[in-house]
Amino acid sequence: MKKQTFALFFGNRGFFPESLIASARAEVAEAVEKAGFSWIMAPEDLTRYGAVETKDEGLAYAAWLKEHEGEYDGVIMSLPNFSDENGALHAVRDCGTPILIQAYPDEIGKMDFEHRRDSYCGKFSICDYFYQNNLPFTIFEPHVVHPATDAFQKNLADFAAVCRVVNGMKRFTIGVIGARTTKFKTVRYDELALQKLGITCECFDLSELFYRVRNMDDNAEAVAKKKDRLVNYTDFSKVPDDKTTTLAKVSVAIDDMMKEYKLDIITLRCWEEMQTELGVAPCVLLSELNDRGIVASCEIDLCSAINMYSMQLATNFPTACVDWNNNYGDDPNKVILFHCGPIAQSLMEAKGTVTDHKMFAKGCPGCGWGSNEGRIAAFDMTYSNCRTENGKLIVYADEVNSQANPSKLNSSVAAVLLKSTTCRRNS
């Protein structure tokens, strides 16, 4: 994976000590490298002291950013002293990426004219002015932080996640394979509202997937490779060979569609035609896709797929779509999370076991091979989801810790009502 790169900016206000700028240029660059990222920095002679104060200096920095467009994922705006808001705005207002504002702390005992920074106040000033100009920016706690501290290392990791989400969500395509089932009104969405946000929905009839599967040779090299991948991915020991072959063919067909139509993520109509026409349940295939870093949700739950994508970008780790399925005894602060087995193996305690989906086996034994049963591991978790309403995309999110009883987290079978997407929370 390519290292994320940040463009470094340094502010100035003339009647505060400019001598602090040179050390800031070295300290911020060192901190970025220590955090595992790359940086680019404007030449020191581009402006006075290698920092930005005036409008002209801001425009010079903006021109430098333009020359390096596409080379950086975000801008780190460091304030070694108070720093002027006018130059800062003109420098970064057209950068097109997230902006992190970091301000240096003053030291007790060094408040004389040669050392006093006033960056604490300057950060307020710049944030206020950016807000007035409708320019988004990112700030973290603590309000002032030295680049050499662990706190700033955490800030950098969090900002990198912000950059991945913002840049990754600007424009992407969801493959909608199959129509929403009539029984589920809860997964309806506004395609036009999503398009205005840069999210394109490419919709396909499920018959295209079936056609590809039925016209695929059972002994094709791609099918053989996929079978090998699947049987080594999780426990297929109970699955009849013909069902394993069908699941492999469905997986190959999905891969082909994603490649041909340039799809970034998918959501799939997974029942009941999959069972009646092909005799399988694609749960384990969605699990495998998510572990490959390809977001895949079931039941045409497109909004969950959007959330899964954003959370995967934030964490660089697979996410999962689960149902808020059952109460946990009399405890109002616990809930049993279930689903049919699309959970990525890397989120589970151990490999699952592929079974005949119990809901479908009740009326049609043998027609639902593909449910991956197992237990989700305990970990600090962020849960979230979204919906479209009145032309807007509305999101909720919260966090829980791993002190919750792991026995309440299970990925076997599901009834589908209210959903949430989950991911590991960064420590």
N, C-alpha and C positions, 0 to 999 in steps of 0.2 A: 504493500500500500504506500502510495506517495505521501511523503511528509507534508503536513500542512505548513504553510508559509504565511508569516505576518509581516506587513509593512509597518515599520516603526516611525512614529511621529514624536517630536519633542517640542513642547511649548515654551514660551518665554514671555516675560513682561519686564521691560528694561530697568525699572528702578528696584527690582529684586536681583539677587546675585546670579549673574550669568555664568559664574565659575562652576556652578552645580550642573550645568548642562553636559559638559564633556564627560563627567563621571557617570551621568545618567545614560548616555549613549552606550557606554561600555557595560554598565550594570544590567540594563534591560536586555541587551543582546545576549549576555551571558545567561540570564535567567531563562530566556526563550530556548536557548540551546539545551540547557539543563533539563527543561521540561520535555525535550524530545522533538522540538519543532524547528523549522528554519525561519530565517528572517531576511528582509531586504531593508536597506537604510539609505536615505538620500545622502549624497556627498556632503561632507561638513561645510564645504565652501559654497553650497547652493544658497545658503542664507547666513545671516550673522550667527555665529556660534553653532551652526548646524541645527538651529531651532526656528520656530515660527512665531512671530509676534504680529507683524503688520499684515494688512490685506495683500500687499504686493508679495510678501513672503509666502502667504497662504496660497496665492495663485501660482507661485513658482513650485511649491510643493505639489499642488494639484496637477500641474503639468508633468511633474516627475512621476506621479502615480499613473497618469494616463499613459506614459511611455511604458509602464510596467503592468498595464492592464492584463488580467488573466494570470499573473504570476503570484498573486497573493490572495489568501482566503479571508483575511480580515485586517483591520488597522488597529494597532495598539497605540493609543494616544497617551503618552507619558507626560506628566506635568512636574518637572523638577522644581519649578517655582510657580507662582500664582498663575501665570500664562494668560495671554490675551484671547478673549473669546472671538473677536472679529477675524483674526488670522486663522484661528482654528476652524471656524465654520467654512471659510473659503478654501481651506486646504482639503477638507474631507467630505464636503457635502455631496459630491458627485462620485465618491469612491465605489459605490454600488455593493459594498460588503458591510458586514457588522463592524462596529467600532467599539472597542473597549477603552474606557477612560480610567487611567490609573494615576493617582496623585501621591507624591512623596510625603512622608510624615515629617513634621518638625521634631527637633530633639530639645528636651528641657535642658536649659543651660546654654543652648546655642541659638538664642533668639535675637542676637545682635544683627546689625545691618549686613554683615558679611556672610551670615549663615541662615538667616530667617527666610523661609520658603513661602509661607502663606498658601501652600497648595491646597490645604484643607478648604479654604474659602474659594480659591480659584476653581476648584472642581464644581462647587455649587454654581458658580457663575457660568461656566461653560455648559453644564447640564441644562441650566435654565434657558440659555440662549439657543441651544440645540432644540429644546422642546418648543420654544417660540417659533422656530423655523421648520417644525415638523420633521426633524432629522432624527431617526431612531438611533439609539446608542445603548450600550450595555455597561452596567456598573455592578460590582459585587461588594460584599462586606469583606474586610473592614473598609471604611470610607477612605482612609489613607493607608498605604501599605508600601513597604520597601521591597524592591525587586529581589533582594537576597533572601527573603523569608519564605518559609513553607506556605504561608497564607497566599503569597503571590503565585507559587507553583500551583496551588489549588485553583486560583483565579484563572490561570492560563489553561488548565485542563478543562474548566467549565466553559471558558470562552471558545476553545477549540470545538466543543460540543455545539455551542450556539452557532458557530460558523458552519459546521456540517449540516445542521438542521436548516438554517436560513438559505444557504447556497443550494442544498440538495432539494429543498421544497419549492424553489422558484418555478421550476417547470419539470413535470414528469408525466408519464402515461400509465394509466391503469388498464390492464386487460380484464374486461368483464366477460367471463366465459360462461354463457348461459343466462337465462332470465331469472329475475327474482321469483322465488316460489310464491304462489298465491297466498299461502298460509302465513307468510311473514310480511306484515305491513311495517314492522319496526325497523327494517333495513332499507326503507326507501330513502332516496337522496335526490338532490337538485343538481343535475348535470351542468346546467348553465352557470349556477353559482360557483361550482368547482372550476369551470373553464376560465372564469374571470380571475381566478387565483392561480392560473397556470397549470391546473390539473386536468389533463385530457382523459376522457373515458372512451376506450375503444371496445365496442360491444360485439360479441360473437354469439351466434346460435350454437347451442350445445351439439347440434347435429354435425358441425364442422369437426369438433373434437372426435365424435364417434366415427365419422367417416375416415379420419386419419388413422384411428386405432384399427378399424376393421380392414383397412387396406395396407396394413403394415405386416410384413413377414415375421412370424414368430421367431424365426432363426436369423433375423437381421443382426448385423454386428452391433448396431446401436442398442437393440433390445437386449442382447447378451451382456453388453457392458452395463446397462442399467440394472439388469437382474443382479449382477455381481455387486453393484453398488448398494442395492437395496438390502440384500441378504447379509451384507457386512455392516449395514447401517444400524439395524435393529434385529430382533429375534423373529425370523420368518419360519421357524421350525415347524409350526402348526399349519402353515398355509399350503394348500394344494399347489402343485407346480403350475397348473394351467392358470390359477388365479394370480400367482406371482408373475407369470408371463404377461397377463392382462394389465396388471398394475404397472409393470415396466413399460408396456406400450403406451399407456396413458401418460406416464411421466415423460417419455420421449416426445409424444405429441405435444404436450404442454411446452416443453423446451423448444421445440421447433416453432410453435406459434409465437412464443416470446421473441425468438430470434428474428423470424420473418416480419413480424409487425412492430418490432422494436419496442417491446413492452418493458417497463421498469419493474412493475409489480403486478400481481393478479389477484382476482377474487373469483371463486369457482362455485357454480351450482353443483352441489355434491350429492343431492338426493332429490327425488327417488329414482330418476332415470338412470343414474349410474348403476343402481342395483338391478333394476328391471331389464336394462339393455345390455349391461356389461358384466353384471354379477360381482361388482367390487364396490368398496367404499374408499375414496381417495385420501382419507385422513393422513395416513403415513406418508403419502407423497407430498402433502403440504408441509408436514413436519420436516421432511428432507429438504424441500425448497428453502424453508426458513433457516435451516442450518447452513445452507449454502450462501446465505445472505440475500436471498430473493424473497421478499415479503409476499406471503400468500395467505389469504383468508378464505374461509369456507362460507357457504350459504349466501353468496353474493352480498356479504357484509362489507360493502365498499368503504364505509366510514371507518370501520375497524382497521381495514387495510391502510388507510391514510394515516391513522394514529400509529399503527405498527411501524410504518415507514419512518415517521418522524422520530419515534423512540429508538429505532435501530440506528438512525443517523446520529442521535445524541450519544448512544452508548457504545457503538461499534460492536454490538452484541445482538443475537437473535431476540425477537419479541414473540409474544403469544397472544392469541385471542381466546378468552375463556368466558364461560357463563357464570353470572352470580346465581348460583343454582339452588342452594338450600340454606336454611338457617342452621346454625351450629348450636344445637341444644337451646339453652336459655340465654346464651351469651349474645347480647345485641351488637357487640363489637367484632364478631367473627362471622364468616360466611364460608360455605363450602363452594369451591370453584371447580367446575367440571367442564370437560369437553371430550369430543370423540377420539382424540389422539393426534391432533395436528401440532402438538407441542414439540418444538425442537428438542432433540435428544440432549443438547448441551444445557437445557434448562431442567433436565430431569435427573433424579438421583442415580439412575442406571438405565441401561437399554430397556425399552419397552418390549412387549410381546404383541405381535400382530395377530388379531383374532377376527372372527366373524362378528361384525357389528351387532351388538345385542338387540338394539331396537329393530333392526331389519330382520334378524334371525327369528324374532318372535313370530312373524308372519310368513317369512321366506327363508328358511334355513339355507345357508351356503351362498346367499346372494350379496353378502356385505363384507367380504374379506378385505381388510385394510385398516381396521381400527387399531391404533397402536396404544395398548394399555400400559400404564406405568404411573409413577408418582413424581410430581414436580418437586424439585429440591427446595429447601428453605433458603431464602436469601432476602436481603433488603430489597424492596420492590417499589417501583413507581407504577401506578395504575391510572389509566386515562382512556377517554374516548371522545368522539365528536359527533356532531350532527349538522345537517344543513337546515337552516330555517330563515325565511324571509331574505334570501339571497346572501346569507352569511354562513360561515363555517364556525360553529361554536364548540369550544373544547372545555372539558373538565379534566383535572389532574390532581392527584394526591399521592402520598407516600405511606408505606407501612414498613415495619422492621421485621427482622427474621425471628423475633421472640415468639411470633405466632406459632401455634402448634402445627408442625409440618403435616400431621395426619389430616388436616382439613384441605390440603392442596392435592388434587388428584386429576389425572388427565384421561380417564377412561371413557365413560359414556355420558351423553348430554341430552337434556331437554333444553330447548333454546328459547330464552326470553331476553333478559337484559344482559348486555355484554360489556366486557372491559378488555382492553389490551394491557399487557403487563410486560415489564422488562426489569432486568437487574438494575439496581440503583448504584451509581458510581460511589465508591467509598470515599 
